[in-house]
Amino acid sequence: SRAPQAFPSRASMAEARTDVPDNAAAECVGTQSAEAGKAAGCEGCPNQSLCASGATKAADPALAAAREALAGVKHKILVLSGKGGVGKSTFSAQLAFSLAARDFQVGILDIDLCGPSIPRMLGVEGRAVHESGSGWEPVWLNENVAVMSIGFMMPDKDGAVLWRGPKKSGLIKQFLTDVDWGELDYLIVDTPPGTSDEHITVAQTMKEAGIDGAVVVSTPQEVAMADVRKELSYCRKLGINVMGIVENMAGFVCPCCKTQADIFPRPKDGGPAAMAAAYGLPFLGSLPLDPRMASACEAGEAFTTMYPDSPAAGPFNAVVDKIVAATDSDEDSETAEDEAEGGGAVVAPAGVVVSAGGAGGAAPAVASTE
């Protein structure tokens, strides 16, 4: 049986190193260290001359810009899974609907640039993004739900996005720095499968803005769980708190009699619940596969509102309740810490002026597939 390392605590993940290149030696002191390029462990590293030049210590202006742009967003949640086809976008869309039904202000950011499906799943396909003096205006589904996706910018909805990593990263940074989200309770970031440019960019760009955590989605078969373990490794390396694991498609709901039957073989060492326990992570719940969930997504409607009698509706609402409780708990902890430190107020010494400024930048450009 697999014996993974215990997942680090949230406090320890705050100290996670994100400045060690993948091709660096094991003794790497980090690109931000004063000894970068000079330490004994740097000898023979392909990055030595670059680190020694000091170029790696230059702050990315997008980090400060993202912090300012997302200052009005209380909670930021990534929806992840190393495997494609497990229902990340379905979960993200329905999570947005359910949070909005609880009277929260919700934004959903689709960074699956090559396969944007959020516009359709939220019923806003074909709408346009407009630019104002404060940046890009997200598409509003209703007064509670705002949406941003490259899907709104495609001249041909069936066209392919043939972009390399730098261009993908550039657009994601624009989404995080130039979109005027306003005041939100939750921003849900729907991600593509894997641990590629999109995932690294969103985690690093939101570093200063703060990420509450990630909800990791898996189906119960081992082929999916193997990739989910890689996603958990990604979270560990980048210091992302994992709020919990969701098991999707846990069983099939018969459209006639509403009974459930397993459609995936169970792994010998247990399913997602056992994996969560092995990593010391919360298990948020199991969601059965109801064909009516697909119908709701195709129609861009809230599943739990359309089919409250579904065997999947109760478990889904329970998962949402756990996510809300987790973010409420974090908010209470932060408030208590602020009060213990004097209410969080910053008092400048006499004669010292404290100013707050954001990173400026050019107005956002309209994305294209060329």
N, C-alpha and C positions, 0 to 999 in steps of 0.2 A: 504494500500500500504506500501511497505517496505521503511523505512527511514534509510539508512545506515549512519554511521558516515562519515564525509567528509574525503576523503583520504588525508593523510598528504603530505605536500609539500616535494620536493626533499631535501631541506635544512634540514627540521626537520627529515627526514628519515635517514640522515647521522648520527644522534645522536641516532638512534634506538637501543634498548637494545637487545642483542643476548646472554647475559650471565645469563639469568634467566631460570632455569630448569622448565619443564612443571609441575612437582609435587611440586614446591616451594610454599611457602605461599605468600599471596598478598603483604606482607611487605618486600619481598626479596630485599636485597640491591645489588644483583648480585654477581656471583661467582668471579668476578675480583676485587671486592671492598676490601679495606683494612679492612673493618668491616665484611667481609664474615665469617660466622660461629660464630661471636661474638656479633652481634647486637641483640637488644631485639626481633626483628621480626624473628630471627633465631631459637628461642626456639620452640622445637617440630618438626622442619623441618627434614625430613629423610636425608637431605644432610648436616646437621650441622657439624658432625664430619669430613666429607670429606673436606668441605670448610675451617674449622678451621685448618686443617693440612697444608693448603697452596698448596695442590696438584692441585687444580683447577686453580691456577694462572700460571701454567707452560704453556709457549707459545707452540702452535702446530707448529713444524718445517715445516709442509706442507704449512702453510700460506706464509712464506717467500719464500719457494721454488716455490710455484705457482706464486708469484709476479715476481720472476726472470724469470721463464719459459715463462710467458705471457707478458713480458716487451715489446716485439715487436708487440703485438696485440693492435691496436688502440681502437677498439670498441668490447665489449663483450655483447651479447644479449641472454637472456634465452627465450625459447618458452615454455609457460606453459598453462595448463588447468587442472582444477580439475577433469574433466570428460574424460574418454577414448572414442576413436572413433570419436572425433570431427575434426580430420584432422591436429593435431599438426605436425606429421612427414611429411605429404604432404606439409604443409605450410613451414616447415623448409627447406625441400629439394628444393622447388621451389623458396624460398627466396634466397638460395645459388646460384641457377642458374641465377636469375635475377640480383643479385649484381655482379656476375661474368660478366654478359653481359654488365654491366656498367663499366667494366674494373677495378673492385675492386679485391684485393686478399682476398679470403674467405676461412675460415676453418669451418668445421661443426663437432661438437662433439656429438656423440650419447650416452647418458647415460641411455637409456632405456635398462637396462642390461638383462631383462627377455624377451623383445620383440624387438630386434634391427631390424629396417626396413630400416634405412638410406642407408646401402650399396646397397640394391636392388633399392631403389628409385633414387639413383644417378648412377646406372649402373656399380657399382664396386664390385658387389657380387663375392665372391670366390677369391678375391685378398688377399695378405698376408702382414702383418706388419713386417717390418725389424728393427733390432736394430743396432744402430751405436754408435760411441763414445759419441755422444751428446744426446742419448736417443732413444726413439721409433720414427721411421720415419712414419708420416701419409701416407695413401694411396692418391696419387694424381690422381684426375679424369682428370685434364688437368693442364695447367700452372697457372690457376687461382683458382682452388678449391682443398683443402686438406680435407681428411676425416679420422676420427678415430672412431672405434666402436668395441665392443666386438664381433660383428658379424664376424670380420676378424680373430678372434682367436678361433672360435669354430671348433673342429675337426669334428663335425657332425652338419650341418646347421639345422637339425630338432631336435637336442638335446635340452633338457631343462636346464636352469641355476637354480640350486637349492641352492641358497645362502641366508644366513641370513644377517642382516644389516651390521655387522662389515666387512664382506668380500666384500660386495657391496661398502661400503665406502672406503675400501682400494684400490679397482681398480679405482674408480673415482678420488681419490687423485693421483694415478699414472698417469691417463690421464691428470690431470692438472699440474703435476710437472715434468713428465718424457717424455712428447711428445715434439719433436722439431718442433714447428709450424713455426719458423722463423718469417719473417715480414708479418703481415696480417693487412688488413683494418678492417675486421670483423671476429669474431668467434661466430658462432651460436651454442647454446647448446640446443639440442633437448631432452626433458625430458619425463619421463613416466607420466601417470595421477596420481593425488593425491598430497599429501604433506608428503611424507615418507622419508626414509633414504637418497635416492638419492638427493632429493631436499634440504634437510638440509645440506648435505655434500657439494654439489656444491656451495651453497650460502656462507657457512662459510669458505670453502677453498679459494674461490675467493675474500674474503672480502678485503684483502690487495691489490690484483691485480686490483680490481675495476670492478664493473658490471655497464654498461651503463643503463641497465634496462631490463624489461621483456615485451614481447608481449604476451598477454593472448588471447587464441582462444576459442570461444564458438559457439555452434549452437543455433538457435533461440528458442528452446523449453525450458520450465521451468526446466525440469529434469536436463538439462545440466547447465543452469545458476545457479541453486542452488549450484552445486559443484564449479562453477567458483567463486562464492562469497567466498567460503572457500579458494580458491587459492589467492584471493585478500587479505584475512585476513592473509594468510601466508606471502605475500609480505610485508604487513604492519608490522608484528611482526619482520621480519628479515631485515627490512630497505631496501627493494628492490624497486627501482623506477619502476613504471609501465608506459611504454612508450605509451600504448594504448591497446584497445580491438578490436579484429577482429571478425566479424560475418561470420562464414563459413556455407556453405550449405544454404544460404539465400533463395534460390529458385532453382527449377530444370530446367535445360536448355534442351528442347526437342531436341533430335538428328536429328529430321526430319525438323521441321520448325524453330528451334532456339528460340522459345518463352519461357518465364519463367512462372513457376507456383509454388506456395508455397507447400512444402511437410510436413512442421511441423506446428502445430497449434501455433498461436502467443500468448504469455503470456498476461494475462489481464493487467498487469502493464507495458507492453512494452517489447521489445526484448533487445538484447545486447546494442543497441544505447542508450536506456533509462537507462539501468544499468550503462553504462559509465557516463552518465550525472548525475545520482544519486550519484555516487562516486566521481564526479569531475575529471574524467579521460578522455583523448582524445579517441574519437571513430575513428579508422583508416579506417573503411569501411566494406561493405558487399560484400561477394564473393558468387556468385551463383554456384550451383553444376552442372558442365558440365561433362558428362561421359568421355569426351576426356581427362580430367584432370587425371582420373584413368589410362587411356591408356598411357599417358605420363609418369606417375610414374612407371608403370609396365615395361616400356621400358627404364627407367632411363634417360629420356630426359627432356628438358626445355619446359614446357607447352606453355608459351607465344611465344616461337620461332616456335614450331610445329603448333600451332593453333592461330595465331595472330588475326583471325577474330572471335574468341569465345567471347560471351558476358561476359565471366569471365576474359578475358585477360586484358581489360582496367581497371576494378576495381582492379585487382591484381597489375598491374603496379602502380596504384595510391597509394595503400597501401605501396608498396616498396619505392616510392618517399617520402612518409611521414616519413618512418623510416630513410631514408638517411638524410632528412632535419632535423630531430630531433637530430641525432648524429652529424651532421655538426654544429648545433646550440650549442650543448654542447661543442664541440671542440673549437668553437669561444669564448665561455664564459671562458673556461679554459685558452686560450691564452691571453685574455684580463686581467684576474686575474694575470697571470704570469708576464705580462708586467707592471702591476700596482705595483707589488712587486719587481720590478727590474729584470724582465726577467726570474725569476725562478732560478737564480743562487744562489748557497749556498757558502757563503764566510766564511772560517774558520778563527777564530782569530789567531793572530800570535802565532806560536809555537804549534798549534793544527793540527794534521793530520787527515783528514777525509777519511775513507776507506769504500768501498762498498763491501760487501761479500754476497754470497748466501748460502743457506743451502745445505750442501752436503748430499749424500745418496747413497745407494747401487744402482747398475744398475737395471733397471726395469726387473721384472720377467714376463715370459709369463703366461698369465691367463689360467686357466683351469676350467672345470666344475665339477671337483671332489671335 
